[in-house]
Amino acid sequence: MDQQFYDVKKRAKVSVPVSQVKKTKYERPTKDGGTQVRYALKAEVDGSRLTKFVSKDVWDGIDAPVV
């Protein structure tokens, strides 16, 4: 199953095989003392680094290494 990423340099959508996708989490503190977590998928195609923010359900459903 491929993942769709948007390549800003090419201004087009790019299909990337799941075998080339890596998962990552971005965490930051909020003003009220909590923590905001954003889930993302990363890939590199033709020298371009691509990032796609996804929901936790999609992030959990993909079998890829966590960076």
Secondary structure, DSSP 8 states (H G I E B T S, - for coil): -EEEEEETTTTEEEEEEGGG-EEEEEEEE-TTS-EEEEEEEEEEETTEEEEEEE-HHHHHHS---B-
